[in-house]
Amino acid sequence: MAVYQYEAMSATGEEIKDLINAEDEKEAQALVRRKGLFVTKIAEKRDRAIEDEPVVGHLFRFKAGLKDSGVEIDIGVFWILTGMVIASWLLYIFLSG
C-alpha cells in the first residue's frame, strides 16, 4: 500500500491538503471523492529520506578530485577538517596573544 499526497476542494471551496493510503492512484482518488472532496492534485508521496537527497547531502556526497590518479576527497570531510584547522589556529592566536 502506498501513501498519496493530495490537494482537494471541499463543497464550500475550502482547499484541503492531506495524505491517504491506497493501493494505486485511482483508488486514492476514489477514497478522496468519498469524503465529498474534489481532487485537484494527487501524487504518490515519496520518502524524502530514502529517495531524495537532502539539501545538505549535496555537500557531503559530492566528490572532487582526480579519479584517474586515485586521488579523491569527500568535500564534506574537507570542510570539516578545514574548519578544525581554522578553529585551532584562532584558539592558538587568542591564547598566546
N, C-alpha and C positions, 0 to 999 in steps of 0.2 A: 504494500500500500504506500502511495506517495503522498506528499504534502503539497497542496496547491495554495498559492497566494492569490487572492482575488480582490478586485475592486468592483463594487456594485452600487446601484442606486436603489433606494427604497421608494415606495409609492409616494412618499412625501417629498422626494427629491434629495434626501439626505445621502451623502456619499459615505460608503462603508468600505473599510479595508480590513481583511481578516484572512485567516488560514482555515483550510478544510482538508480532511483526509479523504482520499478517494483512490480507486484503482487506476483510473485514467482521467484525462481532461474532460471527456464527455460526461462521465459520472459526476465529476466535481461541479460542472456547470448545472447539471440537473439538481444536485443537492442544494446549491445556492438558490436556484429558482424555487425550490420547495419552501425556502424560507421567505418567499414573497419578494425576492430581490431581482433586479435586472442586472445581469453581468455585463460590465463594461470592459474588464480586463482580467485575464486569468493566465497563470503560468505556473509550471512546476517549480516549487521552491528548492533551490539547490543549497546544500550545506556549504556555506562560505568557508568554513574552516578546512574542509576537505577539497572542494573543487576550485574555489577561487583563491588566488594568492592574496594574503593580507597586504595592506599598503606597505607596512614595514617590511614585509617579506621580500620586497624587491631589493632592498638594501642588503639583506643578508644572503639572498640566493644568487645575486649577480656575481659572476666570476670574472676576474680580469687577469690577464697575464699572457704569456707566450706559450700556447698549447703545444707547439712543435718542440719546444725545448723542455717541456715538462714543468715549467715554472708557472704556477697558478696560485693565486691567493684569493681567499674569500674577502670581499670588500667589507663586510660587517666586522670580521675579525681585525682587518686592517684598521678601521676607525676606532675600535675598542682599544687596540694596542696603542694607537696614536694618542688617544685621549689619556691613557695611563702615563705615557711618556710626558705629555704636556703637564698633567697634574703633578707628577713628581718633580718636574723642573720648577714649576711655580712654588711648590712646597719648599724646595731647596732654597729658592731666592728669598722667600718670606722668612724662613727660619734662620738663614745665615746673615740676613741684612740687618 
